Amino acid sequence: MASLSGSTGNVRKVVVLSLFALVLMLIFDTLGKYVESVQPLPSIGGCFANASSSLGSVPVPDIVSFALPQTAGASFTLNGRFKSFPPTMLVHAIDATRINLDTVDNAKLTATAMGFSNPIASANNTQFQWKTASNTKQLNFNATTGVWKLTTQYFFDPDALKAKTLNQNQSFYPSQAARILKSLNFTNATLTNTVATSIYATIGSDGNFTSPSNPASASYVVLDIFRNLTSTVKRNATTLSEAQVKACDKAENFIGKVFKQDPRRGSLRLIVSDQLQDLKKDLYGLDFTDYRYSGTTGNYNIVTVEQAFTKLQTGEGKLVQIQLSGDETLGSNRQLNVKRFVINADQTELAYFESDKYQPFVFPIFVFKGVLETADGQTGRFIFYIDAVQRFAAGASTSQAK
């Protein structure tokens, strides 16, 4: 009996100790969660590096806005809620274009990839022109400005007059962008991470392209290739607590699409056809300025998206696209009597503006898109650009990203 009593006592001790240990574990777990809950976690803004001043003052971008005096009384309303954007954004520097030792040789390689040889050069060896044997295709390159332009006389060119067979897979032509860039010897680092869009097109008797409602009736594709640049830098992890590091690891890294004056046009626009098996035959048009992004960046304070929307409401926006809903994609902008602009919040982008004329920077902008209503009840679409750099705070310029 004594032996049985002793065993029972031991069991009780084990049970009591186990319960005590479990209670301690629960207490420590609760305390840990409490400490973590009261430890301040950074907002999205707290996860990104602060601004300073390495690139100096960035000017206001020179963006041309459509002058629509009849829209002066138009209202701006918001559909939905804006997502969170960072408080700072990288500005990328662009070097002035200059002629290097390899500029001419590289240009000839690019021309050869398009089927051209034996250029006609200007006396000072800065401007080059190539023509096909039929004189129906012409390629021009200005080594001083970096501007490339390929044009085709579509109603006379032997290849243009042939029947075309386009790939009907909508993603096919954008998927060829990287291969085309490599073939054309455009090697700037900002062209290694691009976004491409394509529009099926047909050419009218006036020589202008339009986008048919049925892609099967198209003969060409307008392929736009947009630069896509790193926009943000995270804070140094050594300045954050462990909980903050975990929170910031989840914060989105922002990438900024680079827009031109016409938001439909990429930094590089191509007119292509058929299956792109031979660029010498399948490439008909090219517009590109080979800006030399230096790789130097600075971190700038930017306005909040709400402040940008206020600037839009007070008339500071640059209207860069305005069309009716039924207008085809490649159509011209219209003069419309707008009653109301409705901003689709979920379409708002933090992006960049690349000028058609050389500027030493690519500029941070907010891009607002949405639906408009005219005074006579029609609907349409629009795009506004808003300068995103915070200009009212002294010393809020840039620094080399660390």
C-alpha positions in Angstrom: 0.0 0.0 0.0 2.9 2.4 0.9 4.4 1.7 -2.5 1.1 2.5 -4.3 0.6 5.7 -2.2 4.1 6.8 -3.1 3.5 6.3 -6.8 0.2 8.2 -6.6 2.0 11.1 -4.9 4.7 11.1 -7.6 2.0 11.2 -10.3 0.4 14.2 -8.6 3.7 16.0 -8.5 4.3 15.4 -12.2 0.8 16.6 -13.1 1.2 19.7 -10.9 4.6 20.5 -12.4 3.3 20.0 -15.9 0.4 22.3 -15.3 2.7 24.9 -13.8 5.0 24.7 -16.8 2.0 25.1 -19.1 0.8 28.1 -17.2 4.3 29.7 -17.4 4.4 29.0 -21.2 1.0 30.7 -21.7 2.1 33.7 -19.6 5.3 34.2 -21.6 3.5 33.7 -24.9 0.9 36.3 -23.9 3.5 38.7 -22.7 5.4 38.3 -26.0 2.4 39.0 -28.0 1.6 42.0 -25.9 5.1 43.5 -26.2 4.9 43.0 -30.0 1.5 44.6 -30.2 2.6 47.7 -28.3 5.9 48.0 -30.2 5.4 50.7 -32.8 5.4 49.3 -36.3 6.1 51.6 -39.2 3.5 52.7 -41.7 4.4 52.1 -45.3 6.2 55.4 -45.3 8.4 54.4 -42.5 9.8 51.5 -44.5 11.5 53.7 -47.1 14.7 55.7 -47.0 14.6 59.4 -46.2 15.2 62.1 -48.8 18.3 64.3 -49.0 20.0 66.3 -51.7 22.7 64.7 -54.0 21.1 65.6 -57.3 20.3 69.2 -56.5 17.1 70.9 -57.4 14.8 69.1 -59.9 12.8 71.5 -62.1 9.1 71.2 -62.8 8.7 68.9 -65.8 7.7 70.7 -69.1 4.5 68.8 -69.9 2.2 70.1 -72.5 -1.5 70.1 -71.5 -4.4 70.2 -73.8 -6.0 73.6 -73.4 -9.7 73.1 -72.9 -11.1 76.4 -71.6 -14.7 75.0 -71.7 -13.8 72.5 -69.0 -12.9 75.2 -66.5 -16.0 74.5 -64.5 -15.7 70.7 -64.7 -15.9 68.9 -61.4 -13.5 66.1 -60.2 -14.8 63.2 -58.3 -13.2 60.1 -56.9 -14.3 56.5 -57.5 -12.9 54.2 -54.9 -9.9 54.6 -52.5 -6.3 55.3 -53.4 -3.8 52.6 -52.4 -0.8 53.5 -50.3 2.2 55.2 -51.9 5.7 55.8 -50.5 6.7 59.3 -49.2 9.9 59.3 -51.2 10.8 58.4 -54.8 14.0 57.9 -56.7 14.9 60.4 -59.4 17.0 59.0 -62.2 19.7 61.2 -63.8 20.1 61.3 -67.6 23.5 62.3 -69.1 23.6 64.6 -72.0 24.0 62.7 -75.2 27.5 62.8 -76.6 29.4 61.0 -79.3 31.7 58.4 -77.9 34.4 56.3 -79.7 31.9 53.5 -80.3 28.8 55.6 -81.1 29.2 55.3 -84.9 30.1 51.6 -84.9 27.2 50.8 -82.6 24.8 52.8 -84.8 26.0 50.8 -87.9 25.3 47.5 -86.1 21.8 48.8 -85.3 21.2 49.8 -88.9 22.5 46.4 -90.1 20.0 44.6 -87.9 17.3 46.5 -89.7 18.6 45.6 -93.2 20.6 48.8 -94.0 24.2 49.4 -95.1 26.4 52.1 -96.4 25.1 55.2 -94.6 25.1 58.7 -95.9 26.8 60.8 -93.2 26.8 64.5 -92.7 30.0 66.5 -93.1 30.6 66.6 -89.3 29.8 62.9 -88.9 26.9 63.4 -86.5 23.9 62.6 -88.6 23.4 59.4 -90.6 20.9 58.3 -93.1 20.3 54.9 -94.7 17.9 53.9 -97.5 16.9 50.5 -98.9 17.6 49.7 -102.5 14.0 50.5 -103.4 14.3 53.9 -101.6 11.0 53.1 -99.8 12.5 52.7 -96.4 14.6 55.3 -94.7 16.5 55.2 -91.4 17.9 58.4 -89.7 20.1 58.6 -86.6 21.3 61.8 -85.0 24.4 61.0 -82.9 24.2 64.3 -81.1 20.6 63.9 -79.8 20.4 60.1 -79.8 17.2 60.2 -81.9 16.4 57.3 -84.2 13.6 57.3 -86.8 12.6 54.6 -89.3 9.9 55.4 -91.9 8.4 53.4 -94.7 6.5 54.4 -97.9 3.8 51.8 -97.2 2.1 52.1 -100.6 5.3 51.6 -102.5 7.5 49.4 -100.4 7.8 45.8 -101.8 7.4 44.1 -98.3 4.7 46.5 -97.2 2.6 45.6 -100.3 2.7 41.9 -99.6 -0.1 40.1 -97.8 0.4 40.0 -94.0 -0.2 37.2 -91.5 -0.3 38.5 -88.0 -0.1 36.4 -84.9 -3.5 36.6 -83.2 -2.2 35.8 -79.7 -2.5 39.2 -78.0 0.6 38.6 -75.9 2.8 37.5 -78.7 4.2 40.9 -79.8 4.9 42.3 -76.3 6.7 39.0 -75.5 9.1 39.7 -78.3 10.2 43.1 -76.9 13.3 41.9 -75.1 14.5 39.9 -78.2 14.0 43.0 -80.5 15.9 45.3 -78.1 18.8 42.9 -78.0 18.8 42.5 -81.8 18.8 46.3 -82.3 21.8 46.7 -80.0 20.1 49.1 -77.6 21.9 48.1 -74.5 21.1 50.8 -71.9 20.4 49.2 -68.6 17.0 50.9 -68.3 15.9 48.8 -71.3 16.5 45.5 -69.6 13.3 45.7 -67.5 10.5 47.0 -69.7 6.8 46.8 -70.1 5.4 46.4 -73.7 2.0 47.0 -75.1 0.6 46.2 -78.6 -2.2 47.5 -80.7 -3.4 45.8 -83.9 -3.5 48.4 -86.7 -4.4 49.0 -90.3 -3.2 51.9 -92.4 -5.6 54.2 -94.1 -5.5 55.9 -97.4 -4.1 59.0 -95.6 -1.2 57.1 -94.3 -2.3 57.1 -90.7 -2.8 54.1 -88.6 -6.1 53.1 -87.0 -7.0 50.2 -84.7 -9.7 48.0 -86.3 -12.5 46.5 -84.1 -11.5 43.0 -85.5 -7.7 42.2 -85.1 -8.0 39.7 -87.9 -8.4 42.6 -90.3 -5.2 44.3 -89.2 -2.0 44.3 -91.2 0.4 45.8 -88.7 1.0 46.0 -85.0 2.0 49.2 -83.1 4.4 47.9 -80.4 5.3 50.3 -77.6 8.1 49.5 -75.2 8.1 51.4 -71.9 11.1 51.8 -69.6 10.3 50.5 -66.0 12.5 52.0 -63.3 13.1 51.2 -59.6 11.3 53.9 -57.6 12.0 53.2 -54.0 14.8 52.2 -51.6 14.0 50.5 -48.2 15.4 51.9 -45.0 18.5 50.4 -43.5 17.5 47.4 -41.5 19.9 48.3 -38.7 17.7 51.3 -37.8 14.6 49.1 -37.3 13.5 46.8 -34.6 13.0 43.1 -35.4 9.2 43.5 -35.6 9.7 46.6 -37.8 12.0 44.6 -40.1 9.3 41.9 -40.5 6.7 44.5 -41.2 8.8 46.3 -43.8 9.8 43.1 -45.6 6.1 42.9 -46.6 6.1 46.5 -47.9 5.8 46.7 -51.7 8.9 47.6 -53.7 7.7 50.2 -56.2 8.6 50.2 -59.9 7.7 53.2 -62.0 6.6 53.0 -65.6 8.1 55.8 -67.8 5.5 57.8 -69.7 6.0 60.1 -72.7 4.0 63.2 -73.6 1.5 60.9 -75.2 0.7 58.2 -72.6 0.1 55.6 -75.3 3.7 55.9 -76.6 6.5 54.0 -75.0 10.1 55.3 -75.0 10.5 53.1 -78.1 7.6 52.7 -80.6 7.8 50.1 -83.3 5.6 49.3 -86.3 5.9 45.6 -87.0 4.1 42.9 -89.0 3.9 39.2 -89.6 5.7 36.9 -87.2 8.8 39.0 -86.5 11.1 36.2 -87.8 13.2 38.7 -89.8 13.4 42.3 -88.6 14.8 43.4 -92.0 11.4 42.6 -93.5 9.0 42.8 -90.5 10.0 46.1 -89.1 8.4 49.2 -90.8 8.6 52.0 -88.3 10.7 53.1 -85.3 10.8 56.1 -83.0 13.3 56.2 -80.2 15.5 58.6 -78.3 18.4 56.7 -76.9 18.8 58.7 -73.7 21.8 57.7 -71.6 20.5 57.1 -68.1 23.6 57.4 -65.9 22.7 55.0 -63.2 22.9 57.9 -60.6 19.8 58.3 -58.5 18.5 60.6 -55.8 15.7 60.2 -53.3 13.1 62.9 -53.2 10.2 63.7 -51.0 7.0 63.5 -53.0 3.4 64.8 -52.3 0.8 62.3 -51.1 -1.7 61.0 -53.6 -4.4 63.0 -51.8 -2.4 66.2 -52.2 -1.9 65.3 -55.9 -5.6 64.9 -56.3 -6.2 68.3 -54.7 -3.7 69.8 -57.2 -5.7 68.2 -59.9 -9.0 69.7 -58.6 -7.4 73.2 -58.5 -6.3 73.1 -62.1 -2.7 72.0 -61.8 -3.1 68.8 -63.8 -1.7 68.3 -67.3 -4.3 66.8 -69.5 -2.5 64.5 -71.9 -5.3 62.3 -73.3 -9.0 63.0 -73.9 -11.2 60.9 -76.1 -14.8 59.7 -76.3 -15.6 56.1 -75.3 -16.2 55.0 -78.9 -12.9 56.5 -80.3 -10.4 53.9 -81.5 -7.3 53.5 -79.5 -4.9 55.3 -81.9 -7.3 58.1 -82.5 -6.6 61.8 -81.9 -7.5 63.7 -78.8 -10.7 65.7 -78.9 -11.9 69.2 -77.9 -14.7 68.3 -75.5 -17.0 70.3 -73.2 -16.5 68.2 -70.1 -18.9 68.4 -67.2 -17.3 65.9 -64.9 -14.0 63.9 -64.6 -14.3 60.7 -62.5 -11.0 59.5 -61.2 -10.7 55.7 -60.9 -8.6 55.5 -57.8 -7.4 51.9 -58.4 -5.9 53.0 -61.8 -3.8 55.7 -60.3 0.0 55.2 -60.8 3.1 56.6 -59.3 5.3 56.8 -62.4 7.9 58.8 -64.4 7.8 61.4 -67.2 10.5 61.3 -69.9 10.6 64.5 -72.0 10.8 64.4 -75.8 13.6 67.0 -75.5 16.6 66.3 -73.4 16.3 67.0 -69.6 18.9 65.9 -67.0 16.2 63.9 -65.1 13.2 61.6 -65.6 10.5 63.2 -63.4 8.2 61.6 -60.8 4.6 62.0 -61.6 1.2 60.8 -60.5 -0.9 59.4 -63.4 -4.7 59.8 -63.0 -7.1 58.0 -65.3 -10.9 57.7 -65.4 -14.1 58.3 -67.2 -15.5 61.7 -68.2 -19.0 63.0 -68.9 -19.6 65.8 -71.4 -22.2 68.5 -71.1 -24.3 66.8 -73.8 -24.3 63.4 -72.0 -21.5 61.6 -73.8 -18.8 59.6 -72.0 -15.1 59.3 -72.6 -11.7 58.6 -71.1 -8.9 60.8 -70.0 -5.4 60.8 -68.5 -3.9 63.6 -66.3 -0.2 63.9 -65.2 0.6 65.6 -61.9 4.1 66.7 -60.9 4.9 64.5 -57.8 7.9 66.2 -56.4 7.3 68.0 -53.0 8.4 71.5 -53.8 7.0 73.4 -50.8 9.4 72.0 -48.2 12.9 73.6 -48.2 15.8 71.2 -48.6 13.6 68.4 -49.7 15.7 67.4 -52.7 17.6 64.3 -53.3 20.5 62.1 -52.3 22.3 59.2 -53.8 20.4 56.1 -52.8 22.2 54.2 -50.1 
